[in-house]
Amino acid sequence: MKKILISACVLLTAFLLTTCNRDVNNLTGDYSYKLSGTVILTDADGEETHHFIHRNGQMNVLKDKSRKSGLVITMNEMNGGCYTLLAEIQGDTIVLQPHQFSTTLLSTEGLPSIGQDDSPTMVYQISASGSGRPNDQMLILREHWTGGQSGDPSVRLLAPEITILAEKN
């Protein structure tokens, strides 16, 4: 009886461990992503709201071998920028660890955009965090950005909800 109980415990533990890895393995792969949201810029003169949809690229989701339910996500923008972030799977939620990156905000007449190669360009240092969920062959992530303009700390940036839609290739 003792041997049967020990065998059952070993099988249950092995099943649980492979289930966690299967969740991570199901998410790994190459994705095409689009990013959109609203950015609020604040300085001594007040605040401006910018809507943007001009950021997209290739996202690679890799298993983080140093953490059982961890992911490494690389985002390679079409205009050449890239950054890497770490995430953790908690149940059916993907939790993005806080990360920093630089991006540009461009003021074009009536159509501000993020991360494009037009002028005039202003570089912002961003701190971001967020979470999301897998949905069939897509990842739906939501980030919260805060930061400031490089060279002018009086200009602050807030993006309360940035949406990233990533479709598996």
TAGI-V552180 format. One line per field, one symbol per residue. ss: DSSP state (a for helix, b for strand, c for the rest). Layout:
ss->???
This chain:
ss->caaaaaaaaaaaaaaaaaaaaaaaaaacbbbbbbbbbbbbbbbccbbbbbbbbbbbbbbbbbbccccccbbbbbbbbccccbbbbbbbbbccbbbbbbbbbbbbbbccccccbbccccccbbbbbbbbbbbbbbbccbbbbbbbbbbbbccbbbbbbbbbbbbbbbbbc
